[in-house]
Amino acid sequence: MSTWNILGVEKKLKKAFDNNSEVELLSILKENSFLFYEFYSRKGGALPNFSEVSFGRYRCDFTWLNDNSGGPEWVLVEVEKPKMRLFTKKKEPTAELNHALEQVRSWDKYFKENPTEKKRIFGAVSKFRYILIGGLRRDWHTENAIKWRAYQNKEFNIEIRSIDSFLNSLESAKKNYGDFWSFEENPKSLKDSDLEKFWKEYGYMEMWRRLLN
């Protein structure tokens, strides 16, 4: 028996896409952790994600921990409108895209300037992985968009993904549902208020909290 109503989620997801609604999309994502499958580095043993984590005057839509052998990597995610317009006719990034990118850059700047806040919120951080999700795959598959996206990833450590990645996760769940066992342990996003309790109780973090002081 499935933890999630996969076909029901598919209908809601496509409706959010048709409505170009960021609000609808975020609501669906919070209720269905498996939709992040495509973004997790380690699919088996995936740790929970947390929604709407605030720091300073900023807030990321989702975050989760990659408990790598080289230290805790925290993934911070910004989700934009499904059909966000990416580039102008002059092949320049739109104001909407630039704004989204600047939001993510601001996170990095904030934590570099406020290391104590980084420790307070996440316990210990070896590195951050930033992901910006928005726009349709077909709009990212132009030569101009591909070059621009590669530059942002290289220069600013921002991984830019299309909204279609959520559909990829859904298709994977339909074909190989057994691969999603670790997401079933936390089928929904946890709250911001649960984050500190998580890393304080997670044994992996104890050593890194000492080493990265």
Solvent accessible surface area in square Angstrom, and as a share of the most:
residue,aa,sasa,rsa
1,M,240,1.07
2,S,49,0.32
3,T,67,0.39
4,W,16,0.05
5,N,108,0.55
6,I,23,0.11
7,L,115,0.57
8,G,18,0.18
9,V,9,0.05
10,E,24,0.11
11,K,153,0.65
12,K,124,0.52
13,L,0,0.00
14,K,100,0.43
15,K,118,0.50
16,A,0,0.00
17,F,18,0.07
18,D,104,0.54
19,N,77,0.39
20,N,47,0.24
21,S,21,0.13
22,E,48,0.21
23,V,121,0.69
24,E,56,0.25
25,L,0,0.00
26,L,30,0.15
27,S,62,0.40
28,I,15,0.08
29,L,0,0.00
30,K,57,0.24
31,E,85,0.38
32,N,14,0.07
33,S,5,0.03
34,F,0,0.00
35,L,0,0.00
36,F,0,0.00
37,Y,28,0.11
38,E,53,0.24
39,F,2,0.01
40,Y,9,0.03
41,S,79,0.51
42,R,115,0.42
43,K,67,0.28
44,G,32,0.31
45,G,26,0.25
46,A,9,0.07
47,L,29,0.14
48,P,14,0.09
49,N,3,0.01
50,F,0,0.00
51,S,13,0.08
52,E,63,0.28
53,V,0,0.00
54,S,55,0.35
55,F,3,0.01
56,G,55,0.53
57,R,207,0.76
58,Y,48,0.18
59,R,127,0.46
60,C,0,0.00
61,D,14,0.07
62,F,1,0.00
63,T,0,0.00
64,W,0,0.00
65,L,2,0.01
66,N,10,0.05
67,D,25,0.13
68,N,62,0.32
69,S,117,0.75
70,G,58,0.56
71,G,2,0.02
72,P,0,0.00
73,E,16,0.07
74,W,0,0.00
75,V,0,0.00
76,L,0,0.00
77,V,0,0.00
78,E,10,0.05
79,V,0,0.00
80,E,17,0.08
81,K,83,0.35
82,P,0,0.00
83,K,88,0.37
84,M,3,0.01
85,R,145,0.53
86,L,6,0.03
87,F,33,0.14
88,T,45,0.26
89,K,204,0.87
90,K,165,0.70
91,K,137,0.58
92,E,98,0.44
93,P,35,0.22
94,T,6,0.03
95,A,87,0.67
96,E,67,0.30
97,L,0,0.00
98,N,69,0.35
99,H,117,0.52
100,A,0,0.00
101,L,3,0.01
102,E,89,0.40
103,Q,61,0.27
104,V,1,0.00
105,R,74,0.27
106,S,18,0.12
107,W,2,0.01
108,D,39,0.20
109,K,123,0.52
110,Y,33,0.13
111,F,5,0.02
112,K,153,0.65
113,E,108,0.48
114,N,47,0.24
115,P,79,0.49
116,T,107,0.62
117,E,40,0.18
118,K,56,0.24
119,K,103,0.44
120,R,142,0.52
121,I,15,0.08
122,F,0,0.00
123,G,3,0.03
124,A,5,0.04
125,V,18,0.10
126,S,53,0.34
127,K,110,0.46
128,F,20,0.08
129,R,40,0.14
130,Y,3,0.01
131,I,0,0.00
132,L,0,0.00
133,I,0,0.00
134,G,1,0.01
135,G,0,0.00
136,L,20,0.10
137,R,86,0.32
138,R,175,0.64
139,D,56,0.29
140,W,1,0.00
141,H,114,0.51
142,T,67,0.39
143,E,120,0.54
144,N,46,0.24
145,A,0,0.00
146,I,88,0.45
147,K,129,0.54
148,W,38,0.13
149,R,51,0.19
150,A,60,0.47
151,Y,119,0.45
152,Q,9,0.04
153,N,74,0.38
154,K,169,0.71
155,E,92,0.41
156,F,79,0.33
157,N,75,0.39
158,I,2,0.01
159,E,36,0.16
160,I,6,0.03
161,R,52,0.19
162,S,9,0.06
163,I,0,0.00
164,D,21,0.11
165,S,5,0.03
166,F,0,0.00
167,L,44,0.22
168,N,48,0.25
169,S,0,0.00
170,L,1,0.00
171,E,67,0.30
172,S,32,0.21
173,A,3,0.02
174,K,90,0.38
175,K,154,0.65
176,N,82,0.42
177,Y,59,0.23
178,G,59,0.56
179,D,70,0.36
180,F,0,0.00
181,W,133,0.47
182,S,1,0.01
183,F,7,0.03
184,E,58,0.26
185,E,118,0.53
186,N,39,0.20
187,P,44,0.27
188,K,109,0.46
189,S,18,0.12
190,L,56,0.28
191,K,145,0.61
192,D,56,0.29
193,S,94,0.61
194,D,51,0.27
195,L,4,0.02
196,E,81,0.36
197,K,124,0.53
198,F,31,0.13
199,W,12,0.04
200,K,108,0.46
201,E,123,0.55
202,Y,61,0.23
203,G,55,0.53
204,Y,53,0.20
205,M,0,0.00
206,E,107,0.48
207,M,88,0.39
208,W,33,0.12
209,R,78,0.28
210,R,149,0.55
211,L,112,0.56
212,L,73,0.36
213,N,128,0.66
